[in-house]
Each structure stands twice: as C-alpha cells, then as structure tokens.
Amino acid sequence: MKDIIIRQYLEQLKSANSNTELSSILSEIIRSGVSIPELMMYFKTHQGDFETKSQDHQNTISNSNKAQVIMQLLMQKLNR
C-alpha cells in the first residue's frame, strides 16, 4: 500500500522545480503515513529513477541531482 502511495507522489517529485516544491510534496507523503526512514530507503534504492539527462535551467533543479536534494530535505525533516 505504501509503495503505491510513494509511486503516486514520485510523479509529482519528478516534475517539482524548486526546493520549496520538493519539501511540500515530501511533507504530503509523510502526512499520508509514509515514514521518513521508509522514504530515505526508497531513494537510496531507487535514486536512478530521477537520473536523466541534465535539464539545467536557471531556477529549476535538474533531474540528475534531484534524488540528492530529496535526501538532504529528508535529513532536515528527520532532525526536526
């Protein structure tokens, strides 16, 4: 069940263009019942899902480093 929830939110994470947007989506995932450690394990295992050709735009996050940014945001949420 949680895997289905995570996969639904992955599509939103893939199209997110800022740290604020990523953080908001991650907060939604956590509120839906997925724990931070579960999310962290998912991104450690499946971070390649986010590695595509770099789309470096001035105010957006390229998919090539999005998994790393997500892990950093999850660590911040875990330390709160």
C-alpha distance (Angstrom), angle and dihedral (degrees) to the residues before:
residue distance angle dihedral
M1 . . .
K2 3.80 . .
D3 3.79 89.6 .
I4 3.80 88.6 58.9
I5 3.81 90.9 49.7
I6 3.80 91.5 48.8
R7 3.80 92.7 49.1
Q8 3.81 91.2 50.4
Y9 3.79 91.0 53.5
L10 3.82 92.3 43.9
E11 3.76 89.5 72.0
Q12 3.80 89.5 55.6
L13 3.81 91.5 46.9
K14 3.80 91.3 51.3
S15 3.80 91.4 57.5
A16 3.82 96.4 42.1
N17 3.80 113.2 118.1
S18 3.79 104.5 -169.0
N19 3.79 142.3 37.6
T20 3.81 88.8 -112.6
E21 3.78 91.9 55.1
L22 3.83 91.5 46.3
S23 3.79 91.3 49.3
S24 3.80 91.7 49.7
I25 3.81 92.4 51.4
L26 3.81 91.6 46.6
S27 3.81 89.4 52.2
E28 3.82 89.5 52.5
I29 3.81 90.5 51.4
I30 3.80 91.4 50.8
R31 3.82 91.7 48.1
S32 3.82 88.3 52.8
G33 3.82 89.5 64.2
V34 3.79 103.5 -93.1
S35 3.81 111.4 129.8
I36 3.79 123.4 -132.1
P37 3.84 92.8 -117.1
E38 3.83 89.5 52.4
L39 3.80 90.1 52.6
M40 3.78 92.2 46.1
M41 3.80 91.2 52.5
Y42 3.78 89.9 49.2
F43 3.79 92.6 54.5
K44 3.79 93.1 44.4
T45 3.80 88.7 53.7
H46 3.80 101.0 36.0
Q47 3.79 104.9 27.9
G48 3.81 88.9 121.7
D49 3.80 87.2 72.0
F50 3.79 86.3 74.4
E51 3.80 98.3 43.7
T52 3.76 109.0 99.4
K53 3.77 132.2 136.6
S54 3.78 109.2 -51.1
Q55 3.79 114.2 -96.0
D56 3.77 97.3 -170.5
H57 3.76 108.1 -175.2
Q58 3.76 123.2 167.8
N59 3.82 98.5 -105.9
T60 3.79 102.3 22.3
I61 3.77 137.2 82.6
S62 3.78 113.7 -116.9
N63 3.78 115.6 -127.5
S64 3.79 89.2 -123.3
N65 3.81 92.4 72.5
K66 3.81 100.6 25.4
A67 3.83 93.8 101.0
Q68 3.80 89.6 54.8
V69 3.81 91.9 49.4
I70 3.81 90.4 48.6
M71 3.82 91.1 51.7
Q72 3.82 90.0 51.0
L73 3.81 91.6 50.3
L74 3.81 91.1 48.4
M75 3.81 90.6 51.4
Q76 3.81 89.4 52.4
K77 3.81 90.8 50.7
L78 3.80 91.0 47.4
N79 3.80 91.7 52.8
R80 3.82 93.8 52.9
